[in-house]
Amino acid sequence: MTGARPKLSWSDLPGARVGVWGLGREGLANIRKLCAMGVEPVLVDDRPQAAAIIGMPVLAAGYGGLAALEKCDVVVKSPGISRYRPEVVRLEERGVAVAGGLGLWLQEADTARVLLITGTKGKSTSAAITGHLLNGLGHRCLVGGNIGQPPWDPEGPTGPLGRSVSSASCTSPASPASPASAGGGGPWDFWVIEVSSYQAMDLPCSPPVVAVTSLHPDHLDWHGGVQNYYRDKLSACSQPGADLTVANGDSDLLRERVSLLGPRVDWVHAADDPDASWMEPLGLLGGHNRRNALIARRCLHALNVAGASDDGALRAAAVGFRHLDHRLQVVGDVAGVTFVDDSLSTNVLPTLAALDAFPGRRVALIAGGHDRGIDYAPLAAGLRDRPAPTLVLALPDSGARIHAELDRVGLLNAEDCADLDAAVARGFDWARPDGVVLLSPAAPSFGRFRNYRERGEAFARAMRGCAAARPH
């Protein structure tokens, strides 16, 4: 078990010795926040050479950085640094409060106007839908956290401190932003915050309303096991202040863990509200996304948002919704074949959901990537039971294990491909004249690509290559 989550807020930090550990997107927001308050932090990163762009001294964690953090009163860590790491445990044992930026913000936010959305998959789409509907209903809503802007960032990712933070900028305290305006451009009427399992572990409190879109094994190396992951992920629902969890009622794993979902639970199913034509302008693919939209509406009800019960108002608010990139995104059509980028799919659950979005259609599924040891037996079982023709194109490194599971269940329609270009070309040939080439890897992109965005962009380039190679 990890140490207690400190009940600190950003406004408690002026006058304290503060360290910032981890200088990714959220880490830079932490620096900007501290500098806006006149706090000059100690900066530590596991790879300090990658953080040189900020223009301030950065210590390497393994070469003096951790010793420097031990002299701090508070360390604000990035979400990617696991609370299970021995170095974090050692800091806490030495009396250093280890906090996360989101927890520091939430501790002093107006939680009646904050919605946290978590889940193994579906949380980004649900957060985007909820924020879009709130804005469409006439409310100013910041969608942030794991998606978009950290709500405590005083200047935003493109502000003057977005690329370079000089030490001089931390020596003169600015007027601290109030919690109502701490999102950079507020005040906001509502905050819709997507919360990863990493961030959930840093929360000292919960708002009255939390949503959970799904649950499936993930990030097991970070959390140290599947049961730890479930507990850590769902801890966002049950900290002090929690009241209602709007949850995916189609998930057996969630129903089995109802005791972790806070005082009250409102279950939402994909088959609810069969005549919900208000969501048509959202243009969503798949039953799972339909459920995500229903979860969004149920959250609006829980937040007492005017218009949440009015189908006409919701339909008008839904117009203009922009689909999130690399999340079941149709990127083109070549000779009748639809190409769909679901590069953000890094687990079995969203890959099976993506396949369900194309009932009755031939699908060439491109799967495989960084191998983090997840169980692919459920993927094989889902593919075996899919009635429409399906070809699995398995990519390194986890592709070999995916192929082995398919062989085990007797599904022979699978091929190994050396790289993404080869898989796209083969999928296009097989899917013609009216099928789907679906990149839904059920694996992270690390090793072959910098991130899921680069993988999605490579998929789109390969699609364009298929179009260019067609005889005219």
C-alpha positions in Angstrom: 0.0 0.0 0.0 1.1 3.5 -0.7 1.2 6.5 1.7 -1.8 8.7 2.5 -2.7 11.3 -0.1 -1.8 14.7 1.3 -4.8 17.1 1.8 -2.9 20.0 0.3 -3.9 22.7 -2.2 -1.9 24.9 -4.5 -2.5 27.9 -2.2 -0.7 26.0 0.6 2.7 25.9 -1.3 4.0 29.5 -1.2 6.7 29.6 1.5 7.3 25.9 1.2 10.3 24.1 -0.3 8.7 22.5 -3.4 10.1 20.0 -5.9 8.6 19.2 -9.3 9.3 15.6 -10.4 8.6 14.9 -14.0 8.5 17.5 -16.7 6.1 16.3 -19.3 2.9 18.2 -20.3 1.5 18.2 -16.8 4.9 18.9 -15.2 5.3 22.1 -17.3 1.8 23.2 -16.1 3.0 22.5 -12.5 6.0 24.8 -13.1 3.9 27.5 -14.6 1.5 27.4 -11.6 4.3 27.6 -9.1 6.1 30.4 -10.9 2.8 32.3 -11.0 2.7 32.1 -7.2 6.4 33.2 -6.9 7.6 29.7 -5.9 10.9 28.6 -7.5 10.8 24.8 -7.4 13.6 22.2 -7.6 13.2 20.4 -10.9 13.9 16.7 -11.3 13.3 14.4 -14.3 14.2 10.8 -15.0 15.5 12.0 -18.4 16.7 15.6 -17.8 18.1 16.0 -21.3 14.6 15.8 -22.7 13.5 18.7 -20.4 16.3 21.1 -21.4 13.8 23.2 -23.4 12.3 24.8 -20.3 15.4 27.0 -19.7 15.8 26.1 -16.0 18.2 23.8 -14.2 17.0 20.2 -14.2 18.5 17.5 -12.0 18.6 13.8 -13.0 16.5 11.7 -10.7 19.3 9.1 -10.4 22.2 11.7 -10.1 21.4 13.9 -7.2 17.7 14.7 -8.0 16.2 12.4 -5.5 18.5 13.6 -2.8 17.3 17.2 -3.6 13.7 16.1 -3.4 14.2 14.6 0.0 15.0 18.1 1.3 11.7 19.5 0.0 8.5 19.9 2.1 6.3 19.0 -0.9 7.0 17.2 -4.2 4.5 17.7 -7.0 5.0 14.6 -9.2 3.8 13.9 -12.7 1.1 11.2 -13.1 3.5 8.8 -14.9 5.6 8.5 -11.8 4.0 5.6 -9.9 3.3 5.9 -6.2 4.5 2.3 -5.9 8.0 3.3 -6.9 10.5 2.7 -4.1 11.8 6.3 -4.5 8.3 7.7 -3.8 7.8 5.5 -0.8 11.2 6.7 0.5 10.2 10.3 0.1 7.0 9.7 2.1 8.8 7.8 4.8 11.1 10.8 5.2 8.1 13.1 5.8 7.9 14.6 2.3 4.3 15.2 1.1 4.0 13.8 -2.4 1.1 15.3 -4.3 -0.3 15.5 -7.9 -1.3 18.7 -9.6 -4.9 17.6 -10.1 -5.3 16.7 -6.4 -3.9 20.1 -5.4 -6.4 21.8 -7.7 -9.4 19.7 -6.7 -8.8 20.3 -3.0 -9.8 24.0 -3.4 -12.1 23.8 -6.4 -15.9 24.3 -6.3 -16.5 20.6 -6.6 -20.3 21.0 -7.1 -19.3 22.3 -10.6 -16.6 19.6 -11.3 -17.2 16.3 -13.0 -14.5 13.7 -13.0 -14.7 11.0 -15.7 -12.5 7.9 -15.5 -12.5 4.4 -17.0 -10.1 2.1 -18.8 -11.5 3.3 -22.1 -14.1 5.7 -23.2 -13.3 8.5 -20.7 -11.8 10.8 -23.4 -14.9 10.5 -25.6 -17.3 10.9 -22.7 -15.5 13.9 -21.5 -15.4 15.5 -24.9 -19.2 14.8 -25.4 -20.1 16.2 -22.0 -18.0 19.4 -22.5 -19.5 19.9 -25.9 -23.0 19.6 -24.7 -22.4 21.9 -21.8 -21.0 24.6 -24.1 -23.8 24.0 -26.5 -26.3 24.6 -23.7 -24.8 27.9 -23.0 -22.3 27.2 -20.2 -18.6 27.9 -20.2 -16.9 24.5 -19.7 -13.2 23.6 -19.5 -12.5 20.0 -20.6 -9.1 19.1 -19.1 -7.1 16.8 -17.0 -5.7 13.8 -18.9 -7.3 15.3 -22.0 -6.7 19.0 -22.9 -5.5 21.6 -20.5 -4.7 20.9 -16.8 -7.3 23.1 -15.0 -4.7 24.7 -12.7 -2.5 25.8 -15.6 -2.5 29.7 -15.3 -1.4 30.3 -18.9 -2.3 27.3 -20.9 -0.1 25.2 -23.2 0.5 28.0 -25.7 1.1 30.8 -23.2 4.4 32.6 -22.7 5.7 30.0 -20.4 4.6 27.1 -22.7 8.0 26.6 -24.2 10.5 28.3 -21.9 10.4 29.0 -18.2 13.3 31.0 -16.9 14.2 31.0 -13.2 13.6 34.8 -13.2 10.0 34.2 -13.9 9.6 32.4 -10.6 11.0 35.1 -8.3 8.2 37.7 -8.5 4.9 36.4 -7.2 1.9 37.2 -9.4 -1.6 37.5 -7.9 -2.7 33.9 -7.5 -5.6 32.9 -9.6 -8.7 31.9 -7.7 -9.9 28.4 -8.1 -12.7 29.7 -10.3 -10.3 31.1 -12.8 -7.4 28.8 -12.5 -8.0 27.1 -15.9 -6.4 29.9 -17.9 -9.1 32.1 -19.3 -11.9 31.4 -16.8 -14.1 31.9 -14.9 -15.7 28.6 -15.9 -19.2 27.4 -15.2 -18.1 23.8 -15.2 -15.0 21.7 -15.3 -15.1 18.2 -17.0 -11.9 16.5 -16.0 -10.7 13.2 -17.5 -8.9 11.2 -14.9 -6.4 8.5 -15.6 -5.7 5.7 -13.1 -2.3 7.4 -12.4 -4.0 10.7 -11.5 -6.7 9.0 -9.5 -4.1 7.8 -7.0 -3.2 11.4 -6.2 -6.7 12.6 -5.4 -7.3 13.5 -1.7 -11.1 14.1 -2.4 -13.8 13.5 -4.9 -16.4 15.8 -6.3 -20.1 14.8 -5.7 -20.4 13.4 -9.2 -18.0 11.0 -10.9 -18.5 8.9 -14.0 -16.8 5.5 -14.9 -17.1 4.4 -18.5 -15.5 1.0 -18.4 -13.1 -1.3 -16.5 -10.6 -3.8 -17.9 -7.0 -4.8 -16.9 -4.5 -2.2 -18.0 -1.2 -0.5 -16.8 -0.5 -3.5 -14.7 3.3 -2.8 -14.6 2.6 0.7 -13.2 0.1 -0.5 -10.5 1.7 -3.7 -9.6 -1.1 -6.0 -10.5 -4.7 -6.1 -11.7 -6.4 -5.8 -8.3 -4.3 -2.8 -7.5 -5.3 -1.3 -10.8 -9.0 -1.8 -10.2 -8.7 -0.3 -6.7 -6.6 2.6 -7.8 -8.7 3.5 -10.8 -11.9 3.4 -8.9 -10.5 5.3 -5.9 -11.6 8.5 -7.8 -15.2 7.6 -6.9 -14.9 7.2 -3.1 -12.7 9.9 -1.6 -14.2 12.4 0.8 -16.9 14.4 -0.9 -18.1 11.6 -3.1 -21.9 11.1 -3.6 -22.9 9.7 -7.0 -21.1 7.5 -9.5 -22.6 7.3 -13.0 -21.3 4.0 -14.2 -21.3 1.6 -17.1 -24.0 -0.9 -16.2 -22.9 -3.3 -19.0 -19.6 -4.0 -17.3 -19.5 -7.1 -15.2 -16.2 -6.0 -13.7 -17.7 -2.8 -12.5 -20.8 -4.5 -11.1 -18.6 -6.9 -9.2 -16.9 -3.9 -7.6 -19.9 -1.8 -6.7 -18.5 -1.4 -3.1 -15.6 0.7 -4.7 -18.0 3.1 -6.5 -18.9 5.4 -3.7 -22.2 6.0 -1.7 -24.6 5.8 -4.7 -24.4 4.4 -8.2 -26.5 5.2 -11.3 -26.1 2.4 -13.9 -26.2 3.3 -17.6 -26.6 0.7 -20.4 -26.0 1.0 -24.1 -29.6 -0.1 -24.7 -31.1 2.6 -22.5 -33.3 5.3 -24.2 -33.7 3.5 -27.6 -35.4 6.5 -29.2 -32.6 9.0 -28.1 -32.5 10.8 -31.5 -30.9 13.8 -29.7 -27.5 12.2 -30.1 -27.6 11.8 -33.9 -25.7 15.0 -34.6 -22.8 13.6 -32.5 -22.2 11.1 -35.4 -20.9 8.4 -33.0 -19.9 4.9 -34.1 -20.6 1.8 -32.0 -22.8 0.9 -29.1 -20.1 1.7 -26.6 -20.0 5.3 -27.8 -23.8 5.5 -27.6 -23.4 4.5 -24.0 -20.8 7.1 -23.5 -23.2 9.7 -24.8 -25.9 8.4 -22.4 -23.4 8.6 -19.5 -22.7 12.2 -20.5 -26.4 13.1 -20.4 -26.9 11.3 -17.0 -24.0 13.4 -15.6 -25.7 16.6 -16.8 -28.8 15.5 -14.9 -26.7 14.9 -11.8 -25.1 18.3 -12.1 -28.6 19.9 -12.4 -27.8 21.4 -15.8 -30.7 23.2 -17.3 -31.7 21.6 -20.6 -30.4 18.1 -19.7 -34.0 16.8 -19.8 -34.9 18.6 -23.1 -34.2 16.4 -26.1 -34.6 19.3 -28.5 -32.1 21.4 -26.6 -29.7 18.5 -26.3 -29.9 17.8 -30.1 -29.1 21.5 -30.8 -26.2 21.4 -28.4 -24.9 18.2 -30.0 -24.5 19.8 -33.4 -20.9 20.5 -34.4 -19.3 17.8 -32.2 -15.7 17.2 -33.4 -14.6 13.6 -33.0 -11.4 13.0 -31.1 -8.4 12.2 -33.3 -7.3 8.5 -33.4 -10.4 7.3 -31.6 -12.5 5.3 -34.0 -11.8 8.0 -36.6 -12.7 7.5 -40.2 -9.7 8.9 -42.1 -10.7 8.1 -45.7 -12.2 5.8 -48.3 -10.3 4.2 -51.1 -12.1 2.2 -53.8 -15.0 1.5 -51.4 -12.8 0.5 -48.5 -13.2 2.5 -45.3 -10.0 3.2 -43.3 -10.5 3.7 -39.6 -7.8 5.0 -37.2 -8.4 3.7 -33.7 -4.7 4.1 -32.7 -5.6 5.1 -29.2 -6.9 1.6 -28.6 -4.2 0.1 -26.4 -6.1 -2.7 -24.8 -8.5 -5.6 -25.7 -11.7 -3.9 -24.6 -11.7 -0.9 -27.0 -10.5 -3.2 -29.9 -13.6 -5.4 -29.4 -15.8 -2.3 -29.1 -14.3 -1.0 -32.4 -15.1 -4.2 -34.2 -18.7 -4.0 -32.9 -19.0 -0.7 -34.6 -19.0 -2.4 -38.0 -21.6 -5.2 -37.8 -22.0 -7.3 -40.9 -18.9 -5.7 -42.6 -15.7 -7.4 -43.6 -13.0 -6.0 -41.3 -9.2 -6.3 -41.7 -8.0 -5.7 -38.2 -4.5 -4.4 -37.6 -3.4 -5.4 -34.1 -0.2 -5.5 -32.1 2.5 -3.2 -30.8 4.4 -2.8 -27.6 4.1 -5.9 -25.6 3.3 -5.2 -21.9 2.1 -8.7 -21.2 -1.7 -8.3 -21.2 -4.0 -11.3 -21.8 -5.1 -11.6 -25.4 -7.4 -14.6 -24.8 -10.5 -12.3 -24.6 -9.6 -10.8 -27.9 -9.3 -14.2 -29.5 -12.7 -15.2 -28.0 -14.3 -12.1 -29.3 -12.9 -12.5 -32.8 -13.9 -16.2 -32.9 -17.5 -15.2 -32.2 -17.7 -12.4 -34.7 -20.0 -13.5 -37.5 -18.7 -11.3 -40.3 -15.5 -12.1 -42.1 -12.4 -10.8 -40.2 -8.7 -10.9 -41.1 -6.3 -10.2 -38.3 -3.0 -8.6 -39.4 -0.6 -9.1 -36.5 2.2 -6.6 -35.9 5.4 -6.9 -33.7 6.0 -7.1 -30.9 2.8 -8.4 -29.3 1.5 -9.7 -32.6 3.1 -13.1 -32.1 1.1 -13.6 -28.9 -2.1 -12.4 -30.5 -1.5 -14.8 -33.4 -0.8 -17.7 -30.9 -4.1 -17.0 -29.1 -6.0 -17.0 -32.4 -4.5 -20.3 -33.3 -5.4 -21.7 -29.9 -9.1 -21.0 -30.5 -9.0 -22.3 -34.1 -9.2 -18.9 -35.8 -7.0 -19.4 -38.9 -7.7 -16.1 -40.7 -4.6 -14.3 -39.3 -1.3 -13.2 -40.8 1.9 -11.8 -39.4 3.1 -8.5 -41.0 6.5 -7.0 -40.6 5.3 -3.4 -40.2 2.3 -1.1 -40.5 2.8 -0.3 -44.2 2.7 -4.0 -45.1 -0.4 -4.6 -42.9 -2.3 -1.7 -44.5 -1.5 -2.8 -48.0 -2.6 -6.4 -47.2 -5.7 -5.2 -45.4 -6.7 -3.1 -48.4 -6.3 -6.0 -50.8 -8.4 -8.3 -48.6 -11.1 -5.8 -47.6 -12.1 -4.8 -51.2 -14.7 -4.0 -52.5 -16.6 -2.6 -49.5 -14.9 -3.7 -46.3 -13.0 -1.9 -43.5 -9.3 -1.6 -42.7 -9.3 -1.0 -38.9 -6.2 0.1 -37.0 -7.1 -0.9 -33.4 -3.9 -2.3 -32.1 -4.8 -3.5 -28.5 -1.3 -2.4 -27.6 0.7 0.8 -27.0 2.8 2.3 -29.7 6.1 2.5 -27.8 9.2 1.3 -29.6 8.0 1.6 -33.2 6.4 5.0 -32.8 6.8 8.0 -30.5 3.2 7.8 -29.5 -0.3 6.8 -30.7 -0.6 10.0 -32.8 2.5 9.2 -34.8 1.1 5.6 -35.3 -2.2 7.1 -36.5 -0.5 9.5 -38.9 1.6 6.6 -40.3 -1.7 4.7 -40.9 -3.1 7.6 -42.8 0.0 7.9 -45.0 -0.2 4.2 -45.7 -3.8 4.6 -46.8 -2.8 7.4 -49.2 -0.1 5.0 -50.5 -2.8 2.5 -51.3 -4.8 5.2 -53.2 -1.7 6.3 -55.1 -0.8 2.7 -56.1 -4.3 2.0 -57.6 -4.3 1.8 -61.4 -6.2 4.7 -63.0 
